[in-house]
Amino acid sequence: MAWSLLIRGGTVVDGSGAPARPADVAVEGERIAAVAPRLSGAADRVVDAAGQVVTPGFIDMHSHSDLFYFGCPSAESKIRQGVTTEVVGMCSFSQAPIRADQRDIVRGWAGGIGAGLDLKAETFAQYLDALRSLRPSVNVAHFVGHGALRIAAMGFEARPAGPDDLKAMQRLLGEALDAGAFGFSTGLVYAPSAYSDTAELVALAKSMSTRGGYYFSHIRGESSMLLDSINEAIRIGEEGGVGVQISHVKASGRENWPKIDAALRLFETARARGVDVAGDVYPYNAGSTKLDNMMPAWAHDGGLGKLLERLADRATRRRIVEECLIDGERWGTVSQGGIGFDQVFIATCRRRELEGLNLAQIARQAGQPPAEVLMNLLLEEQCTVGMVSFSQSIDNVAKVLAHPALMIGSDSIPLHEGEGDRPGKPHPRTYGTFPRVLGEYARERKLFSLETAVHKMTGMAAARIGLRERGLVQPGYFADLTVLDPTTVKDESTYPEPHRYPTGIPYVVVNGAVVVDGGRMGAARPGRVLTPK
């Protein structure tokens, strides 16, 4: 028998959670042809995997790479982690649907962090066709963003949806599902998604319930409102008749850290009564988002232009400070909780000398109060600033990672490629999420077994959204494969020096094509836009 690729002499961790076993893996074309000890026969390419583990390619259950594919289709910073599939269109953001006269609004809404937006397509189907033509290195499972639906249907307005608005959103959602969307996502701390009420989201969920669509949610608050916000997401899934995924599960703000046990119990209680609810988590105690998310939701009413007008108005700035400043030294938002200015670092900014500094440091350099520096920076940089913020407990991170209903999503924003100088100080999860789970949490801390870690990143994720014939090392499945050294796999990316690729992942295969070869990025871009079963 002649194979196109034979991975010989490795140990297979198949993604199901079953124990590791010695086996060769043969690939013919795009699919796995055989998995068995000592496969014989010739092959066009043989990879020696002695001492290595062969797993399914990792599935990133929550990523924002769709805002960057058109600028970085190689997705090198993601695929070199062993990721072969990304679930995108998260937190209410997607590049379609879009009305032709709204491109500037959408660019200001979603493009302020160095994103490579295309924005040529108006319908979701046209957008997915453009993505297929681009052909990133990774497979893409796409959701449609609730924010995009809302903007296309009713603009960037801080008001409840009326009956006609809701019908327009339901029509646009249906068109996106027809085109291949897996469901819709919300970012209920981001305008305009934040302007919706529960009834609007239940109605949208109901409209896709017979289609098998999923509701993925960055919930309405991850700090003081955490428990109520999880309950709201569960209610939307339960009343809407759809599966619900709670994104990047966390408790933000030191005063809210003790709530994490109660939060996890809400998952368990809902699942016990039959609600299809699960979630995802990244293995870090810092998050990352746009710096303008430090502003209250009402300040975003009308879009970026209106936000900048408010930031230029002294009376409005005073109102923002009165609402958000805590004890004169911390800043409070529904997303972050109360957070010190020394815990908010600049990740991306046109003024590169500020990248890696925190707001307290910048304030000392400027000789101004940190709150004024925050708003000045947003105004001067037209809100094109990304941040990294330390708002979580590292002990909670481990607790959430270990929970059986939680899988792995990086929540990473940018994509990068190549070596040498690259812009920004992005969150290390951009380069290190999946090797960090394997090295730090499975090998070093022994939080769970290698088999469990791989299951959370492969078979569990594929089953969650119904990815067909992916997520397992099994004959007949697509050959999305990662070869790693379990003794050395490690994230090398740090907060001060984030642009470092991981070690211990020499080979990554996507749809039968070797993309990472001997630890180096190849030229192949075999990824596909995936569609629901």
Secondary structure, 3 states (H helix, E strand, C coil): CEECEEEEEEEECCCCCCCCEEEEEEEECCEEEEEECCCCCEECCEEECCCCEEEECEEECCCCHHHCCCCCCCCHHHHCCCEEEEEECCCCCCCCCCCHHHHHHHHHHHCCCCCCCCCCCCCHHHHHHHHHHHCCCCEEEECEEHHHHHHHHHCCCCCCCCHHHHHHHHHHHHHHHHHCCCEEEEECCCCCHHHCCHHHHHHHHHHHHHHCCEEEEECCCCCCCHHHHHHHHHHHHHHHCCEEEECCCCCCCHHHHHHHHHHHHHHHHHHHCCCCEEEEECCCCEEEEEHHHHCCHHHHCCCHHHHHHHHCCHHHHHHHHHHHEECCCEEEECCCEEEEHHHEEEEECCCHHHCCCEHHHHHHHHCCCHHHHHHHHHHHCCCCCEEEEECCCHHHHHHHHHCCCEEECCCCCCCCCCCCCCCCCCCCHHHHHHHHHHHHHHHHCCCCCHHHHHHHHCHHHHHHHCCCCCCCCCCCCECCEEEECCCCCECCCCCCCCCCCCECCCEEEECCEEEEECCEECCCCCCCEECCC
